[in-house]
Amino acid sequence: MKKERTILLVLLSIILLASPVLAAGQSEVSNESEKMTLRFFFPIGTAGNLANIMTNLCNEYSEQNPEVSIEAIYAGDYVQTFQRTLTSSRAGNPPDVAVLTNADVWTAVDEGIATPLQTFIDSEGEGFLDRFFPAMLDDCMVAGEYYAIPFQKSTHVLYYNKDMFREAGLDPEKGPETWEELVEYCQALTIPGERYGVEVPIDFYYMAVFILQNGGTINNTDGSETYLDTPAAIEAMQYLKSLVDAGYMPAKRLYGDSSSDFVAGKTAMMYNSSGSLAFVRDSCSFDWGVCYLPAGKERIAPTGGGQFVICQGISEERQKAAWDFIKWMTEPEQAAEWSIGSGFIAVNPKSFDLPVMVEYNNNLPQALVARDQMEYAMGEYPKTHNCRQIAQIMSTTFESIMAGISEPQAAMEELQKSCDSILNKYR
């Protein structure tokens, strides 16, 4: 009996001694199983191979933050990314973070799928927003409230072929500064049937750019009215149509088309995003430069690109983790890495002081033109409710005018009527 009791005591001691080890093992398994995975939808809207760069950045964050894993999901172009974000949110399975355009941030707010960010911003203390260029923040607000944080931001510049400039007797270090000079340069550079003088992508963005440069206004501050049938708006479209009629510009090219045409020597100049810098740099076999957008009545260069949005429908813990990821991605080092790899402007001005960024800009001085043009930058337009729908009919109208299907005045008046119909319920 004593022997059996002794054996039981020994066994009990072994079990008690082993318990902390077992508990520790269970804790490790539990911690591993509780590792948070954030789903991140991101778009690629410009030329170049950027998906790998994005994935590498997300992996770097995950390595530095072992408790969180970022699942970077390439979701298509900007429109496809928003549609996927909206569909997933409606199905009850939203991504934690998404990069959306200005137009889609407004629609995301209308749809109730974007989280207001002022509480997070306030938690960082005074001066947090100083890490961004002011014009970039303009695209992050909906009716005066922050719903987004800048990330892959661009301004649009005029790319030009310096070799063609020399051939035409133009100064290769100086692009056209005004709309009038743009016409003069096109006259010198256009070779009928061989190359165009300039290409402007058919997109709502450029309709807005030329209207703003002509002294016009796109919409009111609360996004409930547009002003697209004003004389300034109509004149801007007439100016662009005159370039097509003169044979200086094709009636329809998209962003990717223009980039391809430029590097192939089919156009001497192109309006395009600074986000295409990396593609042009890697693809051109000739001497090229960039300059500010030619000024109309005003020198204006709206920003473009995307911004981070934290989705509704996720837990508070996940929202906090998403905010931490966004902060990390917009710190100088990461903003610089994305800028160097993509051609987008580093959203954090301190990035430009980093040795790696100084070296990059010394080797690619064209990139500094986009940064310096931020002096004349404003947010991307339109900024309205149902913004994507408004933007779509703007693009369709722009295409119709350039193709000669509609006269500028009649087309812009019809566009305004369509916008009124869409926005009436918000007035």
SESE-449830 format. One line per 8 residues: number of its first residue (from 1); their letters; for each residue y, z, x of C-alpha. Coordinates in Angstrom, 2 decimals. Layout:
<nodes>
NUM	a	Y Z X ~ ...
</nodes>
This chain:
<nodes>
1	mkkertil	0.00 0.00 0.00 ~ 2.33 0.91 2.84 ~ 1.51 -2.38 4.50 ~ 2.32 -4.36 1.35 ~ 5.61 -2.43 0.94 ~ 6.51 -3.17 4.57 ~ 5.82 -6.88 4.08 ~ 8.00 -6.92 0.94
9	lvllsiil	10.86 -5.22 2.79 ~ 10.61 -7.73 5.64 ~ 10.65 -10.64 3.21 ~ 13.62 -9.17 1.36 ~ 15.51 -8.77 4.64 ~ 14.82 -12.37 5.58 ~ 16.11 -13.56 2.20 ~ 19.27 -11.44 2.49
17	laspvlaa	19.93 -12.66 6.02 ~ 19.39 -16.24 4.97 ~ 21.70 -16.03 1.95 ~ 24.99 -16.56 3.85 ~ 23.49 -19.59 5.58 ~ 22.33 -21.04 2.27 ~ 25.67 -20.27 0.70 ~ 27.50 -21.97 3.55
25	gqsevsne	25.28 -25.01 3.18 ~ 25.93 -25.12 -0.56 ~ 29.67 -24.80 0.08 ~ 29.62 -27.73 2.48 ~ 27.78 -29.87 -0.05 ~ 30.16 -28.77 -2.78 ~ 33.23 -29.53 -0.67 ~ 31.85 -32.94 0.19
33	sekmtlrf	31.12 -33.72 -3.44 ~ 34.64 -32.60 -4.43 ~ 36.33 -34.97 -1.98 ~ 38.97 -36.80 -3.98 ~ 38.91 -40.60 -4.05 ~ 42.17 -42.21 -5.15 ~ 42.00 -45.72 -6.53 ~ 44.90 -47.85 -5.27
41	ffpigtag	45.63 -51.27 -6.78 ~ 47.72 -53.46 -4.52 ~ 48.90 -57.08 -4.74 ~ 49.51 -59.79 -2.19 ~ 52.35 -61.94 -3.47 ~ 53.31 -63.90 -0.36 ~ 51.62 -66.08 2.22 ~ 49.56 -64.44 4.94
49	nlanimtn	46.45 -62.31 5.38 ~ 47.71 -58.88 4.39 ~ 44.70 -57.33 2.64 ~ 43.11 -56.23 5.91 ~ 46.32 -54.59 7.09 ~ 46.57 -52.65 3.85 ~ 42.95 -51.55 4.03 ~ 43.41 -50.37 7.61
57	lcneyseq	46.44 -48.27 6.64 ~ 44.51 -46.67 3.78 ~ 41.58 -45.93 6.07 ~ 43.97 -44.34 8.56 ~ 45.34 -42.05 5.85 ~ 41.81 -41.09 4.80 ~ 40.92 -40.22 8.40 ~ 43.98 -38.00 8.74
65	npevsiea	43.33 -36.37 5.36 ~ 39.57 -35.75 5.14 ~ 39.86 -34.17 1.70 ~ 41.15 -37.46 0.23 ~ 39.77 -40.98 0.42 ~ 41.90 -43.98 -0.54 ~ 39.99 -46.79 -2.18 ~ 42.24 -49.79 -1.55
73	iyagdyvq	41.55 -52.43 -4.20 ~ 43.11 -55.87 -3.82 ~ 44.01 -56.73 -7.40 ~ 45.39 -60.28 -7.04 ~ 49.01 -61.37 -7.15 ~ 51.75 -59.26 -8.71 ~ 51.10 -60.40 -12.28 ~ 47.33 -59.91 -11.96
81	tfqrtlts	47.81 -56.47 -10.41 ~ 49.98 -55.31 -13.29 ~ 47.60 -56.74 -15.87 ~ 44.67 -54.98 -14.25 ~ 46.64 -51.72 -14.07 ~ 47.58 -52.01 -17.74 ~ 44.07 -52.92 -18.89 ~ 42.47 -50.10 -16.88
89	sragnppd	45.02 -47.60 -18.18 ~ 44.46 -48.61 -21.80 ~ 40.72 -48.24 -21.25 ~ 41.21 -44.66 -20.04 ~ 40.41 -45.44 -16.41 ~ 43.80 -45.94 -14.72 ~ 44.21 -46.38 -11.00 ~ 45.90 -43.42 -9.37
97	vavltnad	48.48 -45.57 -7.58 ~ 49.59 -49.18 -8.01 ~ 52.20 -51.41 -6.38 ~ 54.23 -53.16 -9.09 ~ 57.25 -55.42 -9.15 ~ 60.53 -54.31 -10.68 ~ 59.72 -56.30 -13.83 ~ 56.38 -54.59 -14.18
105	vwtavdeg	57.78 -51.10 -13.56 ~ 59.95 -51.56 -16.66 ~ 56.96 -52.78 -18.67 ~ 54.79 -49.95 -17.33 ~ 57.35 -47.48 -18.64 ~ 57.48 -49.26 -22.00 ~ 53.68 -49.03 -22.14 ~ 53.66 -45.34 -21.19
113	iatplqtf	51.46 -45.79 -18.11 ~ 53.96 -44.83 -15.36 ~ 54.67 -41.23 -14.34 ~ 58.32 -40.08 -14.01 ~ 58.89 -39.07 -10.39 ~ 62.02 -36.92 -10.44 ~ 59.99 -33.68 -10.28 ~ 58.21 -34.89 -7.15
121	idsegegf	61.48 -36.08 -5.61 ~ 63.15 -32.73 -6.30 ~ 60.23 -30.88 -4.71 ~ 60.99 -32.58 -1.38 ~ 64.47 -31.09 -1.21 ~ 67.85 -32.72 -0.85 ~ 67.98 -35.95 1.11 ~ 64.45 -37.22 0.51
129	ldrffpam	65.69 -40.54 -0.88 ~ 67.78 -41.08 2.26 ~ 64.63 -42.43 3.89 ~ 65.13 -45.66 1.90 ~ 67.72 -48.43 1.89 ~ 69.90 -47.80 -1.20 ~ 69.42 -51.30 -2.67 ~ 65.66 -50.79 -2.62
137	lddcmvag	65.95 -47.71 -4.81 ~ 67.68 -49.80 -7.47 ~ 64.34 -51.41 -8.32 ~ 62.69 -48.01 -8.79 ~ 64.75 -46.87 -11.75 ~ 64.30 -47.56 -15.44 ~ 67.37 -46.72 -17.52 ~ 68.56 -44.28 -14.85
145	eyyaipfq	65.28 -42.46 -14.16 ~ 62.97 -42.87 -11.16 ~ 59.49 -44.15 -11.89 ~ 58.70 -45.78 -8.53 ~ 59.16 -45.53 -4.76 ~ 59.91 -48.56 -2.52 ~ 57.11 -49.99 -0.44 ~ 56.60 -53.69 0.25
153	ksthvlyy	60.20 -54.74 -0.12 ~ 61.88 -57.92 0.84 ~ 65.10 -59.74 0.56 ~ 65.18 -63.49 0.38 ~ 66.54 -65.58 3.22 ~ 67.06 -69.23 4.03 ~ 64.47 -70.54 6.50 ~ 65.45 -73.65 8.45
161	nkdmfrea	63.92 -76.03 10.97 ~ 66.05 -75.91 14.12 ~ 64.51 -79.08 15.52 ~ 65.53 -80.99 12.39 ~ 69.01 -79.48 12.62 ~ 69.37 -80.77 16.18 ~ 68.08 -84.17 15.15 ~ 70.69 -84.32 12.36
169	gldpekgp	73.51 -83.20 14.64 ~ 73.78 -79.71 13.09 ~ 74.19 -76.46 14.99 ~ 70.66 -75.01 15.27 ~ 72.02 -71.47 15.45 ~ 74.00 -71.66 12.24 ~ 72.73 -72.23 8.73 ~ 74.85 -73.16 5.69
177	etweelve	77.04 -70.26 4.58 ~ 78.12 -71.49 1.12 ~ 76.81 -73.59 -1.75 ~ 79.18 -76.35 -0.67 ~ 77.83 -76.30 2.88 ~ 74.26 -76.31 1.55 ~ 74.97 -79.66 -0.10 ~ 76.47 -81.01 3.13
185	ycqaltip	73.45 -79.88 5.16 ~ 71.09 -81.43 2.61 ~ 72.92 -84.74 2.90 ~ 72.34 -84.70 6.66 ~ 68.73 -83.51 6.56 ~ 67.13 -85.31 3.60 ~ 65.01 -88.37 4.35 ~ 64.02 -89.99 1.01
193	gerygvev	60.26 -90.21 0.57 ~ 59.66 -88.22 3.76 ~ 61.34 -84.83 3.56 ~ 63.63 -82.79 1.36 ~ 66.73 -81.04 2.55 ~ 65.86 -77.78 0.80 ~ 63.28 -76.22 -1.50 ~ 63.95 -73.44 -3.99
201	pidfyyma	60.82 -72.01 -5.64 ~ 60.80 -72.30 -9.42 ~ 60.82 -68.65 -10.40 ~ 62.92 -66.32 -12.56 ~ 63.97 -64.57 -9.36 ~ 65.98 -67.57 -8.17 ~ 67.45 -68.22 -11.58 ~ 68.82 -64.67 -11.35
209	vfilqngg	69.95 -65.10 -7.71 ~ 72.07 -68.16 -8.42 ~ 73.56 -66.68 -11.60 ~ 74.54 -63.51 -9.74 ~ 75.97 -65.47 -6.83 ~ 78.06 -67.46 -9.31 ~ 79.63 -64.25 -10.61 ~ 77.35 -63.86 -13.62
217	tinntdgs	75.49 -60.88 -15.03 ~ 71.83 -60.84 -16.03 ~ 71.58 -57.80 -18.30 ~ 73.17 -54.48 -19.27 ~ 72.26 -51.17 -17.64 ~ 69.88 -49.94 -20.33 ~ 67.95 -53.21 -20.40 ~ 68.58 -54.05 -24.04
225	etyldtpa	70.77 -57.15 -23.66 ~ 70.87 -60.25 -21.47 ~ 73.74 -62.60 -20.70 ~ 72.04 -65.88 -19.85 ~ 74.16 -68.31 -21.85 ~ 77.48 -67.51 -20.15 ~ 79.46 -70.19 -18.30 ~ 78.49 -68.60 -14.96
233	aieamqyl	74.78 -68.85 -15.83 ~ 75.00 -72.42 -17.09 ~ 77.04 -73.55 -14.05 ~ 74.46 -72.03 -11.69 ~ 71.69 -74.09 -13.30 ~ 73.84 -77.20 -13.23 ~ 74.37 -76.73 -9.52 ~ 70.65 -76.49 -8.82
241	kslvdagy	69.90 -79.46 -11.05 ~ 72.44 -81.50 -9.08 ~ 70.37 -80.91 -5.92 ~ 67.31 -82.28 -7.69 ~ 69.21 -85.26 -9.11 ~ 70.53 -86.13 -5.65 ~ 67.00 -86.11 -4.21 ~ 67.77 -83.17 -1.94
249	mpakrlyg	65.32 -80.81 -3.63 ~ 61.99 -81.28 -5.46 ~ 61.95 -80.47 -9.16 ~ 59.09 -77.99 -8.87 ~ 57.66 -76.04 -5.97 ~ 56.34 -72.47 -6.04 ~ 56.54 -69.85 -3.29 ~ 53.30 -70.85 -1.59
257	dsssdfva	54.10 -74.55 -1.95 ~ 57.46 -74.11 -0.25 ~ 55.97 -72.13 2.64 ~ 53.32 -74.80 3.17 ~ 55.88 -77.61 2.93 ~ 58.17 -75.89 5.43 ~ 55.55 -75.38 8.13 ~ 54.30 -78.95 7.54
265	gktammyn	57.79 -80.38 8.07 ~ 58.15 -81.66 4.49 ~ 61.39 -79.76 3.96 ~ 64.12 -78.85 6.41 ~ 65.14 -75.62 4.65 ~ 63.60 -73.30 2.12 ~ 64.60 -70.28 0.11 ~ 61.80 -67.77 0.41
273	ssgslafv	60.94 -64.10 0.75 ~ 61.28 -62.29 4.05 ~ 57.71 -61.29 3.22 ~ 56.72 -64.79 4.36 ~ 58.00 -64.20 7.91 ~ 54.54 -63.43 9.27 ~ 53.06 -66.60 7.77 ~ 55.88 -68.79 9.09
281	rdscsfdw	55.72 -67.13 12.50 ~ 51.98 -67.73 12.78 ~ 52.02 -71.24 11.33 ~ 55.07 -73.07 12.68 ~ 54.72 -75.49 15.59 ~ 58.49 -76.00 15.83 ~ 61.64 -74.00 16.51 ~ 62.81 -72.25 13.35
289	gvcylpag	65.39 -69.75 12.21 ~ 66.56 -67.80 9.22 ~ 70.02 -67.00 7.89 ~ 71.63 -65.21 4.99 ~ 71.41 -66.90 1.61 ~ 74.36 -69.28 1.19 ~ 77.07 -67.63 -0.88 ~ 78.40 -68.91 -4.18
297	keriaptg	81.43 -67.11 -5.58 ~ 79.82 -63.97 -4.15 ~ 77.41 -63.21 -1.30 ~ 74.48 -61.52 -2.99 ~ 70.85 -61.21 -1.94 ~ 68.68 -59.36 -4.47 ~ 65.66 -57.51 -3.14 ~ 62.13 -58.34 -4.19
305	ggqfvicq	58.56 -57.21 -3.67 ~ 56.81 -54.14 -5.00 ~ 57.04 -50.39 -5.30 ~ 54.59 -47.54 -5.66 ~ 53.89 -46.19 -9.15 ~ 51.78 -43.14 -9.98 ~ 49.86 -43.77 -13.17 ~ 49.73 -41.61 -16.27
313	giseerqk	46.37 -40.36 -17.50 ~ 45.26 -38.71 -14.25 ~ 45.15 -35.00 -13.46 ~ 48.05 -33.08 -11.95 ~ 45.96 -32.58 -8.81 ~ 45.44 -36.32 -8.46 ~ 49.12 -37.00 -9.06 ~ 50.04 -34.61 -6.25
321	aawdfikw	47.56 -36.31 -3.93 ~ 48.95 -39.71 -4.90 ~ 52.48 -38.49 -4.12 ~ 51.36 -37.30 -0.69 ~ 49.83 -40.72 0.00 ~ 53.06 -42.44 -1.04 ~ 55.13 -40.19 1.22 ~ 52.82 -40.94 4.15
329	mtepeqaa	52.96 -44.68 3.58 ~ 56.78 -44.64 3.64 ~ 57.16 -42.59 6.82 ~ 58.68 -44.52 9.76 ~ 55.39 -45.23 11.55 ~ 53.51 -46.60 8.54 ~ 56.55 -48.48 7.21 ~ 56.86 -50.12 10.62
337	ewsigsgf	53.17 -51.00 10.79 ~ 53.29 -52.68 7.38 ~ 56.52 -54.49 8.21 ~ 55.19 -55.85 11.51 ~ 51.96 -57.04 9.93 ~ 53.46 -58.47 6.75 ~ 57.04 -59.51 7.34 ~ 58.33 -57.24 4.57
345	iavnpksf	61.36 -55.13 5.51 ~ 60.49 -51.63 6.65 ~ 61.71 -49.48 3.76 ~ 62.50 -46.56 6.07 ~ 65.59 -47.28 8.25 ~ 64.24 -44.92 10.93 ~ 61.39 -47.37 11.50 ~ 63.80 -49.66 13.32
353	dlpvmvey	64.29 -47.04 16.06 ~ 60.60 -46.91 16.96 ~ 59.69 -48.62 20.28 ~ 57.02 -50.74 18.57 ~ 59.58 -51.98 16.04 ~ 62.22 -52.65 18.70 ~ 59.69 -54.75 20.61 ~ 58.68 -56.59 17.45
361	nnnlpqal	62.27 -57.44 16.57 ~ 63.01 -58.52 20.13 ~ 60.13 -60.98 19.85 ~ 60.99 -61.99 16.28 ~ 64.77 -61.66 15.87 ~ 64.54 -63.53 12.55 ~ 63.25 -60.28 11.03 ~ 66.56 -58.54 11.71
369	vardqmey	68.42 -61.08 9.58 ~ 66.59 -59.79 6.50 ~ 67.39 -56.19 7.41 ~ 71.05 -56.94 8.11 ~ 71.40 -58.85 4.85 ~ 70.68 -55.57 3.05 ~ 74.44 -55.02 3.28 ~ 74.73 -57.58 0.46
377	amgeypkt	71.56 -56.62 -1.38 ~ 71.06 -55.40 -4.91 ~ 67.96 -54.86 -6.99 ~ 65.75 -57.56 -8.46 ~ 66.68 -58.96 -11.88 ~ 66.05 -59.01 -14.78 ~ 65.95 -55.27 -15.48 ~ 65.06 -55.09 -19.15
385	hncrqiaq	62.54 -53.78 -21.59 ~ 59.63 -56.20 -21.92 ~ 60.81 -57.36 -18.53 ~ 57.77 -59.44 -17.64 ~ 58.10 -61.39 -20.89 ~ 61.80 -61.99 -20.24 ~ 61.04 -63.04 -16.67 ~ 58.37 -65.47 -17.84
393	imsttfes	60.63 -67.31 -20.25 ~ 63.34 -67.41 -17.57 ~ 60.87 -69.14 -15.23 ~ 59.78 -71.55 -17.96 ~ 63.40 -72.41 -18.75 ~ 64.20 -72.88 -15.06 ~ 61.26 -75.27 -14.70 ~ 62.29 -77.23 -17.80
401	imagisep	65.85 -77.68 -16.53 ~ 64.82 -78.79 -13.05 ~ 62.28 -81.25 -14.50 ~ 64.98 -82.82 -16.67 ~ 63.21 -81.88 -19.89 ~ 66.17 -79.78 -21.07 ~ 69.88 -79.93 -20.38 ~ 71.19 -76.75 -18.69
409	qaameelq	73.54 -75.62 -21.45 ~ 71.12 -76.16 -24.32 ~ 68.26 -74.60 -22.36 ~ 70.21 -71.48 -21.41 ~ 71.46 -71.02 -24.98 ~ 67.87 -71.23 -26.23 ~ 66.78 -68.81 -23.50 ~ 69.39 -66.30 -24.65
417	kscdsiln	68.20 -66.57 -28.26 ~ 64.63 -65.87 -27.13 ~ 65.76 -62.83 -25.15 ~ 67.74 -61.54 -28.13 ~ 64.66 -61.81 -30.30 ~ 62.57 -59.84 -27.80 ~ 65.15 -57.12 -27.13 ~ 66.56 -56.57 -30.63
425	kyr	64.28 -53.59 -31.27 ~ 65.73 -51.74 -28.27 ~ 69.34 -51.91 -29.50
</nodes>
